[in-house]
Amino acid sequence: MRNNTLLSNWGSFVPRLAVSVTLMLVCLCGCNAAQPEDSKPNGSKHHMLTIYGYNYTNRYIDQFYVNGQGGSNMDLSTPTAGGGKGTCCVDWTDEVPLPQKVTVRWVVSACMQKVTNSNGRTREVPVHTFKEQEVELNSPVPKDPEYFEVHFYLDDHIEVAISATPSKPRLKLDPSRADPDDVQYPKCKGAL
């Protein structure tokens, strides 16, 4: 009796197995026929670089962008850390000729303004003032790039670089020069 049960179960299992194997082979063949997403026809490779910021200024940077892609907010850099965290992403394709210009946009100040939402709730929100700068990328790009670094300096100039690993901060600044938790924006002019 037991053998008959096994044979009858096996009989229904074989067609399902055949369908599964066929579907798997179709998928595998389709993958082999397609060109990988991360390579271009001329053999150059496409990369999605993590944006990583370094803040050598004397103020917290609430937001920054590289060609419209958002970087993180940034505390002040310390001797061992850039001040922010990595965010996604800047497109990069190997063999792009250097120098290349990128647009960096960042918050330089803010003020607080009261706003009322559609439910009648009022709260204070920051109104940011941005600055924008065209920056030239001219340093060599490593073979396997992973990071797009943005270095903000006290004199408001910015330098960018592409690296395989996050770099150590370029400046060794005193970590106690300002406390980002003390950032308090003034009320906007004309605000109630």
C-alpha positions, 0 to 999 in steps of 0.5 A: 500500500505504501509503495502505491501511495509513493508512486501516485504522489511521484506521478503528480510530482514529475509534471510539476518538476518538469514545469519548474525546471523549464521555467528556470531554464528559460529564466537562465537563458534570458539572463545570459542573452541580456547584456548586464545592466552595469556595462555599456556597449563600449565595455565601460562600466556603470557605477552608482556611487555613495555620496559622502560629505565632509564638513570642515566649516564651523556650522552644521549643514542641514542638506546638500545635493550633487547634481540634484541627488541628496546627500545627508545632513552633516555635523562638523567633521572630527579627526576621524569622521567626515560628519555625515553618513553615506546616501545614494547615489551619483551615477558614474560611468568609467572612461568619462573624460576628466575634468567633469563639472558637477553642481553642489547645492547646500544649505547655508542658513535657515530661519523658523516660520510658523505654518498651518496645515490643512487640519488647522495645526500650526507648527514651526518649520525651517525655511532654508537658504541655499547656495550653489557652486559648480565644482570641477572633478579632476582627480584620478578615478580608482578602478572600482569606485564606490564613493563620491566625496564632497569636501566643504571648507570654511571659506565656502569652497568645495572639492569633490573626489571619487574613491574606492573607500571613504577617505579620512578627513583632509583636515584634523579639526578640533571636534569641540569647535561647535556643538551641532545640537546647539543649532537653533534657527532664528525666526524668519523676518516678518514671521508671527 
